[in-house]
Amino acid sequence: MIGIDIVRIERIINMNQKFGAKAYERFLDKEEIILIKSPQTAAGFWAAKEAASKAIGTGIGKKCSFFDIKIKKDKNNAPCLKYKKKLRKKYNIKKSYLSISHDGGFAIAVVVNSL
């Protein structure tokens, strides 16, 4: 299962200007917010969560919220993700792979799940 998403970084900047600190709280938990060092990182995390939801075929909504997906950094500082247990069970996800990149005002993420 694969999912991909792209986000304009300016969209995240505008959201942050409009809502302040609460902007990130709309799609990230406290541990994830600590990892945000720039709007590019935040846009990448948004794209990653959208891509992860698409990889299970739901998109963000009732079946899978932003908070059902957790983004962390591994020992090499690479991004990784984990679905909540209920989603891993329901969609039989054994392992997930995440790649995030940003350039030219956009952030893009790809998620691949192995069953």
N, C-alpha and C positions, 0 to 999 in steps of 0.2 A: 504494500500500500504506500502510495506516494502523495505528497501534497506540496504545493508551492504557493507563495504569496509575495507580493511586492507592495511597498508602502512609500509614498512621498515623505521624506524626512520633514519637509515644511509642514505637513499635516500634523505631525507630532509636536513640532515647535508651536504651531498655532493653538493646539489643544492645551499645551502647557501654559501658554500666555493667557488663555481664557480661563482655565480652571486652577492654575497654580499647582501646588503639591498634590492636590486631589486628582489631577490628570493621570498620573501614573497609577494611583490607587484604583483606577477604573479597570485596569487589566493586569496589574502586578501585585504580588504580596510584598510584605516588608522585606523579606530576604532578597527578593528579586530587585526591589528598588535600590537596595544598597549596591548592587552590581552596576547600576546605571551611572555612567560617567559622562555621557553626552546624549544629545537628541538622536544621534545616529545609532547608538546602542539601544535606546528605547524603541526606535523604529524597527530595528532588527528583532527585538523581542516581540513586538506586536506582530510582525510578519511571521515569526517562528510559531507563535501560538495559533495564528490563522492557518498556517501551513499544516500544523499538527492536527487541527480539527478537520481540515480537508482530507488529510491522509486517512482518517477513519470514516470519511464519507458523510460527515454531519455538518461541518462548518460550525462557527460559533453560534450558539443559541441554546435552546432548552436541553438538548441532549449532551452538549459539551460547552461549558463556559470557559472563559479565560482562566478561571481559578481551578479548573480540572486539569490544567497543564502547568507544570512547574519547570522553569528554566534555571539551570545552575551552571557553574564552570567546573571543568574537570581539573585534574592535577597539572595539566599543561595550559590551563586558562582557556581551553576551547569550550564553546557552549554545548550543553547537552540538555536533554529534556526528559521528563518523566510524566506519564499520565497517572491520574489517580487510579487506585486499585480497581474501582468499579468499571472504569473504561478499559483498563488492561485486560480484565476478565471478559467483559462483554465482547470486545473486539479481538480477543485472543492475541494480544500484542506481547511478543517475547522480548524484543529489543527495538529501540528507536535510535535513529541517526539524524543529526541536525547539522546543517551548514547555513551560516548567515554571512552575507556580504553587503557592503554599502559603497556606493560610488555615484557621482553625478546627481546627487540630490535624492537618490532612492536607496532603500534597504530591501533586500530580497532574502528569502529563506526557503530552504527545501528540507522536507522531512520524509524519511523512509522508515517504515515499520516492517520488521520481520515477524512472521506468524509462526 
